Amino acid sequence: MGPIPPWRIVFWDAGDLEADAASVDALARLQLRAKRRGYRLLFRHVPRELLALVSFLGLKEILPADDFSSAAESNSVQPSKPEV
């Protein structure tokens, strides 16, 4: 398989997703379905906490996001709702 043509790359706005296992599972399933059909999903506006979770799980290559370069690799990722 060669490189994916630009017209087969789909950008997905993931800004409303929660940082939990269900979101990671849903994104992974979307990526798998797209890959099986010859497309590639790139995720945009991913919440910092979700980026950190995806990075922690070692799925950055499977769930690529434009935002990984800055947010997920920084040490400044904080939970959005501090526990009491």
C-alpha positions in Angstrom: 0.0 0.0 0.0 1.3 3.4 -1.0 0.7 6.8 0.6 -2.9 7.9 1.0 -3.9 10.6 -1.5 -4.8 14.0 0.1 -8.4 13.7 -1.0 -8.7 10.5 1.1 -7.7 12.3 4.3 -10.7 13.3 6.5 -10.4 15.8 9.4 -12.6 15.1 12.3 -13.5 17.7 15.0 -13.2 16.0 18.3 -13.6 19.1 20.5 -16.7 17.9 22.3 -15.3 14.5 23.4 -14.6 13.6 27.0 -11.2 12.3 28.1 -12.2 8.7 28.8 -11.8 5.2 27.5 -15.1 5.4 25.7 -13.9 8.3 23.6 -10.6 6.6 22.8 -12.5 3.4 21.8 -14.8 5.4 19.5 -11.9 7.2 17.9 -10.0 4.0 17.3 -13.1 2.3 15.8 -13.7 5.3 13.5 -10.0 5.2 12.4 -10.3 1.4 11.7 -13.4 1.8 9.6 -11.8 4.7 7.7 -8.7 2.7 7.1 -10.6 -0.3 5.8 -12.2 2.0 3.2 -9.0 3.5 2.2 -9.3 6.8 4.1 -7.3 8.3 7.0 -8.8 10.3 9.8 -6.9 13.2 11.4 -8.4 14.6 14.5 -8.7 18.4 15.3 -9.5 20.4 18.4 -8.9 17.4 20.6 -9.2 18.3 24.3 -5.8 18.4 26.0 -6.8 15.7 28.5 -7.9 13.4 25.7 -4.6 14.0 23.9 -2.7 13.1 27.1 -4.8 9.9 27.5 -4.2 8.8 23.9 -0.5 9.5 24.3 -0.4 7.6 27.6 -2.0 4.6 26.0 0.6 4.7 23.2 -2.0 5.3 20.4 -0.6 8.6 19.0 0.2 6.9 15.7 -3.1 5.1 15.4 -5.1 8.2 16.4 -3.2 11.1 14.8 -4.2 14.7 15.8 -2.9 18.0 14.6 -2.7 19.0 18.3 -0.2 16.3 19.5 2.9 18.3 18.9 2.2 20.9 21.6 -0.4 19.7 24.1 0.2 16.0 24.7 3.9 16.2 25.0 4.0 19.1 27.5 4.0 18.5 31.2 1.4 21.2 31.7 -1.7 19.0 31.0 -4.1 19.4 33.9 -7.5 17.7 34.6 -10.4 19.9 33.6 -12.4 19.0 36.8 -10.2 18.7 39.9 -11.3 16.1 42.3 -12.5 17.2 45.8 
